[in-house]
Amino acid sequence: MIGLLGLVVSLCALMYFAYKGVNVLILAPVCALVAVLFQTDLMNHASQGILLTQYTHVFMGALSKYIFQYFPVFLLGAIFGKLMNDSRAAEVIGNGISKLLGPHHAILATVLACGILTYGGVSLFVVAFCVLPISEALFARAGIHRKYIPGSIALGSFTFTMTALPGTPSVQNAIPMPFFGTTSFAAPILGIIAGLIMFGVGMMWMKYNSKKTTVNQMDVKATELEGLTPSLFMAMSPLLVVVITNFLFSEIIIPKWDPFFLVDNFQVAPAAVKGLWSIIISLAAAIIYVLIFFRKYSKGFVKSINEGTMSSLLPIFNTASEVGYGAVIAGLASFVVLRDLILNIAPNNPLISEAVAVNLLAGITGSASGGMSIALQVLGQRYLEMANQLNISPELLHRVATLSSGGFDTLPHNGAVISLLTICGMTHKDSYKDIFMVAVAIPVLATIVVIVLGSMFGSF
């Protein structure tokens, strides 16, 4: 009982202090050790040194394993996003879409601009900075209050392109691959259905809710880009490189490679790494493409590469710290009670159990990737065994896990939510209701639909 109390205290402290802005690099290990204290008798000789052991071997062990596995995705994604920003390609895409649709479709233009950029591998933080000035002008011209901008950006960045659309190079879509031996194109049609639900219902919500508050239309001139900039097609071409290269390597090229060296020297099955390798190759190819063909649109890419490299460090260490926290919690005796409860929610359908586990842990940690990593490290092998027994496709497990990570993760203490509101100059009171609807409630609905369809018809 005391152990469970410690678990609750630890989780509440993690959410509360993360919401207050305490850095997770120090917060996660402290909160993890608080949970350990509640179920450890430090006066017992056998328990002496357990706190340091939990920190140096369990917490840091899980942290380092996560960085070892996913650092290339964070690094290359950050560099690519910075190059797209500094070459003004991201700005051209946002401006081009806004001109094409016109000011009366300000919300749609914002969502599509964010969606295209994030699906092409550009960081959501880069996207927010690029799209915000364009959105502000469009919203002013359309007479739509700017408090609806964060919800529009969240819909385009936090939802269908992060978890649903097949082939998206997001880290959320990469995490399930080594657990289930899948690729980023797992269950493509179900992913598209989920993406359409998120996009369609999200747009209906934003259009309906934004009509409740109107402001006077302002005569704001359309954004004109000055200086040498790429054409709209040229600006979008690196995004196509990411998507096409990812598909070719994951579905055609890597499956034909001889697995001899990998299996004999590292005891790793090719299926466990082909998806991750494909994303790494596609982002690297896009970076090389930009460096070659976009030189004249930038004063120099050395600074962009350096800044992109440094900007990748904090996000991956934050997420890895949350994974380390989860590893400590998962090793406690009190967590077994919670684990068994989750597994018994739907003993004959691991999809439901998986969705609950990933959503719950993503909500607790305030991180889609962190929560999913914890859930799959603890329960992934069990879900795969259950799926094999019930003839459920690993691709379906992959898609449900990814979709579930994009549900409860976007609660008020989520770092991306706080950052987005800060960038837009809004508060939770101003704009969080829209973010909750488009990035929590509607994605959960889409996940339920996919579970129902997958349970009835299998993976497709």
KAQUI-V463710 format. One record per residue. D_CENTER is the distance of its C-alpha to the mean C-alpha in Angstrom with 2 decimals. Layout:
# KAQUI-V463710
{{D_CENTER} {D_CENTER}}
This chain:
# KAQUI-V463710
{{34.42} {34.08} {31.20} {29.30} {30.22} {28.82} {25.51} {25.38} {26.55} {23.98} {21.03} {22.60} {23.19} {19.63} {18.43} {21.49} {21.57} {17.88} {18.63} {21.71} {19.89} {20.92} {18.97} {17.06} {18.75} {21.98} {20.91} {19.18} {22.24} {24.67} {23.25} {23.13} {26.74} {27.77} {26.89} {28.88} {31.81} {32.21} {33.06} {34.88} {38.58} {38.85} {42.62} {42.47} {43.28} {40.88} {37.95} {38.73} {36.09} {33.37} {31.23} {31.30} {30.76} {27.63} {26.29} {27.45} {27.02} {24.42} {21.99} {22.38} {22.61} {19.17} {17.74} {19.54} {18.63} {14.86} {15.63} {18.12} {15.77} {12.65} {14.29} {15.27} {11.85} {11.06} {14.70} {15.19} {12.16} {13.49} {17.00} {16.44} {14.95} {17.93} {20.36} {19.33} {19.84} {23.08} {24.56} {24.03} {22.49} {19.54} {22.25} {24.39} {21.80} {21.22} {24.95} {25.91} {23.98} {25.44} {28.89} {28.62} {27.77} {29.80} {29.53} {30.10} {26.67} {24.86} {21.97} {21.59} {21.86} {19.11} {16.68} {17.73} {17.64} {14.04} {13.15} {15.30} {14.05} {10.28} {11.36} {13.63} {11.28} {11.94} {9.86} {9.27} {11.88} {14.25} {13.91} {14.80} {17.78} {18.94} {18.86} {20.18} {23.80} {24.03} {22.75} {25.20} {28.05} {27.26} {26.89} {30.13} {31.98} {30.90} {31.85} {28.46} {27.70} {25.03} {23.49} {21.77} {19.93} {16.91} {16.48} {16.87} {14.31} {11.74} {12.83} {12.46} {9.13} {7.01} {8.55} {10.38} {9.10} {5.39} {6.92} {10.63} {12.39} {13.84} {13.47} {10.28} {9.73} {5.96} {5.83} {4.42} {7.54} {9.48} {9.74} {12.11} {14.30} {16.60} {17.10} {18.19} {19.44} {17.48} {16.00} {13.11} {15.72} {16.19} {17.86} {17.67} {19.89} {18.29} {14.90} {16.84} {18.59} {15.52} {14.29} {17.84} {17.98} {14.98} {16.44} {20.04} {20.13} {17.84} {20.30} {23.21} {22.10} {21.60} {24.93} {26.75} {25.69} {26.23} {29.81} {30.68} {30.77} {32.40} {33.56} {36.19} {35.19} {35.44} {36.89} {34.12} {34.57} {31.89} {30.04} {32.02} {30.70} {33.30} {34.05} {33.13} {29.87} {28.65} {29.23} {26.50} {26.64} {26.68} {23.67} {21.64} {23.04} {20.57} {17.74} {20.08} {20.66} {17.05} {16.98} {20.60} {20.60} {17.59} {19.55} {22.85} {21.98} {19.99} {22.48} {25.74} {26.28} {24.75} {26.10} {29.52} {29.41} {31.81} {29.97} {33.09} {32.02} {28.61} {30.10} {33.31} {32.06} {28.71} {29.00} {25.64} {25.48} {24.34} {22.16} {20.01} {19.18} {19.71} {16.18} {14.89} {18.06} {17.62} {14.36} {16.17} {19.25} {17.81} {16.21} {19.48} {21.53} {19.98} {20.65} {24.20} {24.66} {23.90} {26.14} {28.93} {28.93} {27.68} {30.00} {32.27} {29.61} {28.86} {31.24} {29.75} {26.53} {27.32} {26.18} {22.93} {22.23} {23.23} {21.19} {18.04} {18.78} {19.30} {16.25} {14.07} {15.90} {14.98} {11.15} {11.69} {14.66} {13.13} {10.55} {13.50} {15.77} {13.95} {14.22} {17.83} {18.42} {17.43} {19.74} {22.57} {22.19} {22.01} {25.26} {27.19} {29.76} {28.68} {25.22} {27.11} {28.20} {24.69} {23.66} {26.77} {26.24} {22.84} {24.37} {27.34} {25.59} {26.01} {27.82} {28.43} {24.94} {22.16} {19.64} {20.38} {20.40} {17.06} {15.48} {17.26} {16.44} {12.65} {12.76} {15.39} {13.89} {10.49} {12.93} {15.21} {13.02} {11.11} {7.85} {5.45} {5.72} {9.17} {10.38} {9.77} {11.35} {14.16} {14.82} {15.09} {17.11} {19.45} {19.70} {18.27} {21.76} {23.42} {21.34} {22.13} {25.78} {25.92} {24.41} {27.02} {29.75} {28.86} {28.32} {24.65} {22.74} {20.07} {18.22} {18.19} {16.93} {13.99} {13.14} {13.81} {11.67} {8.52} {9.74} {10.69} {7.51} {6.90} {10.46} {12.05} {9.19} {10.19} {13.70} {15.91} {15.29} {11.56} {11.70} {9.80} {12.27} {15.11} {14.50} {14.31} {17.46} {19.14} {18.65} {20.06} {22.81} {22.21} {22.24} {20.66} {24.00} {23.85} {20.51} {18.45} {20.11} {18.65} {15.07} {15.73} {17.22} {14.80} {11.45} {12.99} {16.33} {15.99} {12.80} {14.80} {17.74} {16.12} {15.19} {18.83} {20.19} {18.52} {19.87} {23.25} {23.44} {22.32} {24.85} {27.54} {27.12} {24.87} {22.16} {22.57}}
